[in-house]
Amino acid sequence: MKKAIAWSLILGAAIGGMAMAQRPQDAHASYKLVKIVSLDSTAYYAKSKKSAYVWNKNHTRKMHNLKNYPKTTWYATGKYSMKSTTNRGVYLQISNGTGKAKGYVWSGYMKKGVNPAYPQGTIVGPTGVAMSTYNVDNKLNRQLLSLFPGSIPDKTLQKFANLGYIYHNVGDGFYNYGHLMIGDEIDSEFGLSSQTLIADKGIKFKTFEKNQIAKILEFRGKTFSDFKDYRIGAYAFPAHSKYYGEFSIIMLPPK
């Protein structure tokens, strides 16, 4: 009988260990998070409407419950392995569209893609790279476009320009995706950008950017009127962004 009880305890412990390995988010033993890979912002949503927690990085505090975000598309920017003496699992570093809700969540709770309960509000680029439209101010973008008389707003170029938010300071990665979106034409693109911030929120956006662009064009021997019939897309970081004032403009010659 004692042997039977002992084996039952061992079996119970083994089963319990398996369950904990499958759901490491419930463990609070000593462990560490090790980054596996950085991700281009990738859309995910909760698989279930049941309680599932988003944690702080040290896994000591519950930050959010996914059941309270039934229509939210989350954006993952990192993948981590959680390891302890008894647990192992893969976590995603996520944030919602505004960036106000964020943390680390067990990958088993998440499914890749835009939340089908609310497909609006997300821009998805090549290979699943995604961003929230919270980071796009169409009014500011149109002000940039209006500076180039006779140019033709282009939907694909606009989407490409918007995704510049994700690839800020990434360099060639942005243009690699440009090849996927607009093909070899990107080799003949004319790009304008500035990393000058608007420190004084009282300054009019259009006036500030016009002065910035005029300086760039003068250096290149161009004027605003030289781009008649060019296809164009423009992205300005919104006022709530710490990069407010920076912009990216992409133009292609007439077909």
C-alpha positions, 0 to 999 in steps of 0.5 A: 500500500505504501508503495502504491501511495508513493507511486501515486505521489510521484505520478501526481508530481510528474503530471503537475510538472508537465502542466506547469511546463505547458503553462509557465505563466503560472509559475513564480519560482526563480527564473529568467527571461532570455531574448530569443529574437527581436520581431518586426512589429507583428499582429497578434490577438488573444485565442480565448475570451478566458482570463490570461495575464500579461505580466511585467518582465520580472513576472512578479506583477500582473499588468493586464488580463486579455479577457478585458481586451476582446477586440484588441490587436496586440503588436509583438516586438520580441520573443523570449524564453522563460526558464527556471528549474521546473518551467520553460516557455516562450513569451511575447513582448506585446503592446496595444495600439496606443502603447499604454497597455504592454507587457509579456504574455505566454505565446500559447495564449496568442494567435498571429494576425489582426483581431477578427473582432475588430479588423479596423485600426491596423495596417499590415505590411509584408510578412505580417509586419503591422502597426496601429492606425493610432500612430498615423495622423492622416491630417498631418500626412495630407499637409505634407502632400499638399506641399508638392503641387501636381503630385499624385497621392498613391495608396501603396506609397502611402501605406509604405510611408506609414510603415516607416513608423515601424522601421524608424532608424532601422535603415535598409530594412525599410527599403527591403520591404519597399521592394516587396511592396512596390517592386524594382521601382523603388530603385528610382524613388526620390525620398525626403526625410528629416529627424528634426523635432518640433519642440514647441507645440505652438509652432504650426506643423505645415510651416515648420515642415515646409521650411525643413523640406525647402532646405533639403530640396535646395541642397539637392537643386530641386523645388516643390514644383519639380514633382508634378505628376510624381506619385507620392506618399508621406508620413509624419509622426503624430503629435503624441509621438516623441518623434513629432516633427520627423517625417518621411516622403516617398515619390516615384516618377510618372509611369 
